[in-house]
Amino acid sequence: MATVIIPTPLRKFTNQTSRLQVEAGTVGEIIEKITQDYPELKKHLMDPQGSLRSFVNIFAGDEDIRDLQEGKTPVNPSSIISIVPAIAGGTH
């Protein structure tokens, strides 16, 4: 099963779980499964049209899935999938 790393700000929606084991063939299937298992997570990852929110980055290993095949990016049991929400802030 692929390992999905949940960032600290989203762990309140996964019962404080930092890593999820998900059996899936693609990143899209992973997102579908974790948002079914943790419905509150869905609104933080997906927009109302069902697309990944623009400020959420998902990496398969070290590669942004937007640079790969997006939701169709294949995964295997050794895959590490990281969810990385954009961080706002800085100085003006």
C-alpha positions in Angstrom: 0.0 0.0 0.0 1.2 3.5 -0.8 2.0 5.8 2.2 0.3 9.2 2.3 1.9 11.8 4.5 -0.6 14.1 6.1 0.7 17.6 7.0 0.2 18.9 10.5 -2.6 21.4 9.7 -4.7 18.7 8.1 -4.2 16.0 10.8 -7.2 17.3 12.8 -9.3 15.9 9.9 -7.6 12.4 10.0 -7.9 11.8 13.8 -4.3 13.1 14.2 -2.9 10.4 11.9 0.3 11.6 10.2 0.6 8.7 7.7 -2.1 6.7 6.0 -1.6 3.4 4.1 -3.8 3.4 1.0 -4.2 0.7 -1.6 -4.6 2.4 -5.0 -3.2 2.4 -8.5 -3.1 6.2 -9.0 -2.9 9.4 -7.0 -6.5 10.2 -8.0 -7.6 6.9 -6.4 -5.7 7.8 -3.3 -7.3 11.2 -3.0 -10.8 9.6 -3.6 -10.2 7.0 -0.9 -8.8 9.3 1.8 -11.6 11.8 1.3 -14.2 9.0 1.6 -12.6 7.8 4.8 -12.1 11.3 6.1 -15.0 13.4 4.6 -13.9 16.6 6.4 -10.6 16.5 4.6 -12.3 16.7 1.2 -13.2 20.4 1.4 -9.6 21.3 2.2 -8.2 19.3 -0.8 -10.9 19.6 -3.4 -12.9 22.5 -4.8 -16.7 22.4 -5.4 -16.1 21.1 -8.9 -14.0 18.1 -7.6 -10.6 19.4 -8.7 -7.6 19.6 -6.5 -7.5 23.1 -5.0 -4.8 25.3 -6.5 -3.0 25.9 -3.2 -2.7 22.2 -2.4 0.4 20.5 -3.9 0.7 16.7 -4.0 4.0 15.0 -4.5 4.7 11.5 -5.6 8.2 11.0 -4.2 9.9 14.3 -5.0 7.8 15.1 -8.0 4.8 17.4 -8.1 1.9 15.5 -9.7 1.1 18.6 -11.8 4.5 17.9 -13.5 3.6 14.2 -14.0 0.2 12.9 -14.9 -1.8 14.7 -12.2 -4.5 12.4 -10.7 -3.5 9.7 -13.2 0.0 9.5 -11.8 0.6 5.8 -11.1 1.5 4.6 -7.6 2.8 1.3 -6.3 3.1 -0.2 -2.8 6.4 1.6 -2.1 5.2 5.1 -3.2 5.3 8.0 -0.8 2.6 10.6 -1.5 2.9 13.9 0.3 0.2 16.5 0.6 1.7 20.0 0.9 -0.7 22.9 1.4 0.8 26.3 0.4 2.0 28.4 3.2 1.0 32.0 3.2 2.9 34.7 5.0 6.1 36.6 4.8 6.9 40.3 5.1 5.7 43.2 2.9 
